[in-house]
Amino acid sequence: MPTMVGPPLGVGPTGVFGVPRAERDRIAVESAKAAVLVTNASVAQQALLVRLVRAAPDKKVQFTFLTTLELFLAATENADQNITDEELATLWEAALK
């Protein structure tokens, strides 16, 4: 398992208030899967996620679906943590499509 250098990345469900219990349970399972993906991501991928968080207006990055996180991690699998902001933005936008 990679050892991240820098601040930890928090992963948790959002928008669960007023949602039916079955949906909250599904969201909790997806959140746990996302936490495993982030934990197992390379140090470079984790550093890229931290850069995204720092650039976000509210210092949060929301992956609406687990697949979006999986796509971002796949796109950054061989990326160097020192890629340009423009390259990072391109990878982020590709994952959101």
N, C-alpha and C positions, 0 to 999 in steps of 0.2 A: 504494500500500500504506500502511495507517495506521501511524503511529508511536506505539508504546505509551509511556505515561508510567508509570514505576514498575518494580517487579521483573518480570523476564521470566517467561513461563509455559513450563514444561518439559512436553513431550509425549513420551511413550514407552510402549512395550508393558509390560504387567505380566503376571505369572502364566505365563511361558513355560517354566519349568523342568519337565522331564518330559513336555512336550507334543511330539507327533510333528512332524517337520520341516515337513511340508506346512502344518500348523496354525500353526507359528511363522512361516512365510513369509507366510501370510494375515494374521496379527496384525501383522507388520512393515509390510505394505502398508497396512492400516487405520490404523496409527499414523502413517505418513507422510501419509496423507490428512488425518488429524486435525490434524497439525502445520500443514498448508497452511491448513486452515479457521481455526485459531486465529491464524495469522499474518495472514490476510486479513480477520479480524474487525475491526470498527470499534474505535476506542479505547474507546468506552463499553462495548462487549461484552467487551473484554479486561479492563476495570476490574471488570466484574461477575464475570467468571471469577476474578479475583484475590480479590474479596470472598468468593466461595464457598470458595476454597482456604483463606483465612485463618480462615473459620468452621468448617472441617472439623476434627474432633478430631486427625487425624494430619497436617493441613496438606496433604492430597491430595484431589483430586476425581477419581473414576474414572467415566468414561463407558464403560459395559460394551459398548456398540455405537456405531459411528460415527453411526448414525441418531439416537441420543440426543443427541449433540453437535450434529448438524444441526438437530434439533428445538429445542434450547435456543437456538441462534444465530438460528433463524427467529423464535422467540418474543421474542427481545430485539433484533430488528433495529431497531426504532424506540424502544427503551427508553433512557431517560436514565440515565447512570451514577449519578445521585443518587437513584434510586428507594429506597423504604423497604426494610428487611430483610424485612418481611412480603411486599411485592410481589415481591422477588427470590426468596423461598422459594416463592411461588406459581408463578412461571415455572419454577423448578427442578423442582418436583413435577410440573408439567404435562409437562415434557420426559421425565420418567422413566416416564410412563404408557404 
